[in-house]
Amino acid sequence: MLTVRLDAEMEGFLKDLSEQTQRPKSFFVKKALENYKEDMQDWLEAQTRNNAQNRNLISLAELEKALGH
């Protein structure tokens, strides 16, 4: 269980969205957290790869050549 305090604007937005869609506010909070989790996992993976000692980098010119540009 988690309790989160929202400012009045966000609370009003969720309340209106909930009423208009006939879904509970928690549905939208869960969806937002799922999306954020996916984004953060991608970001963390990119950071891990960027900081890896054995990363294999190529120049933009090499990339364009490989793509036939």
C-alpha positions as CSV (number, residue, x, y, z in Angstrom):
1,M,0.0,0.0,0.0
2,L,1.2,3.5,-0.8
3,T,-0.1,6.9,0.0
4,V,0.7,9.9,-2.2
5,R,-0.1,13.5,-1.6
6,L,-1.1,15.4,-4.8
7,D,-1.4,19.1,-5.4
8,A,-4.9,20.4,-6.0
9,E,-4.3,20.7,-9.8
10,M,-3.3,17.0,-10.2
11,E,-6.0,15.8,-7.8
12,G,-8.6,17.8,-9.9
13,F,-7.2,16.4,-13.1
14,L,-7.4,12.8,-11.8
15,K,-10.9,13.4,-10.4
16,D,-12.2,14.8,-13.7
17,L,-10.5,12.0,-15.7
18,S,-11.9,9.4,-13.4
19,E,-15.4,10.7,-13.7
20,Q,-15.3,11.1,-17.5
21,T,-13.9,7.6,-18.1
22,Q,-15.7,5.8,-15.2
23,R,-12.4,4.4,-14.0
24,P,-10.9,4.8,-10.6
25,K,-8.1,7.3,-10.1
26,S,-5.8,4.5,-9.0
27,F,-6.1,3.0,-12.5
28,F,-4.5,6.1,-14.0
29,V,-1.8,6.3,-11.3
30,K,-0.9,2.6,-11.9
31,K,-0.7,3.2,-15.7
32,A,1.5,6.3,-15.2
33,L,3.8,4.3,-12.9
34,E,4.0,1.4,-15.4
35,N,5.0,3.8,-18.2
36,Y,7.5,5.6,-16.0
37,K,9.0,2.2,-14.9
38,E,9.5,1.2,-18.6
39,D,11.1,4.6,-19.3
40,M,13.4,4.4,-16.3
41,Q,14.4,0.8,-17.2
42,D,15.4,1.9,-20.7
43,W,17.3,4.9,-19.3
44,L,19.2,2.8,-16.8
45,E,20.1,0.3,-19.5
46,A,21.4,3.1,-21.7
47,Q,23.4,4.5,-18.8
48,T,24.9,1.0,-18.1
49,R,25.8,0.6,-21.8
50,N,27.2,4.1,-22.0
51,N,29.5,3.5,-18.9
52,A,30.6,0.0,-19.9
53,Q,34.3,-0.5,-20.4
54,N,33.8,-2.8,-23.4
55,R,31.3,-0.6,-25.3
56,N,31.8,-0.7,-29.1
57,L,31.3,2.7,-30.5
58,I,31.3,3.8,-34.2
59,S,31.4,7.3,-35.7
60,L,28.4,8.9,-37.3
61,A,30.1,8.6,-40.7
62,E,30.6,4.8,-40.1
63,L,26.9,4.5,-39.2
64,E,25.7,6.4,-42.2
65,K,28.0,4.2,-44.4
66,A,26.6,1.1,-42.9
67,L,23.1,2.3,-43.5
68,G,23.8,3.2,-47.1
69,H,23.5,7.0,-46.7
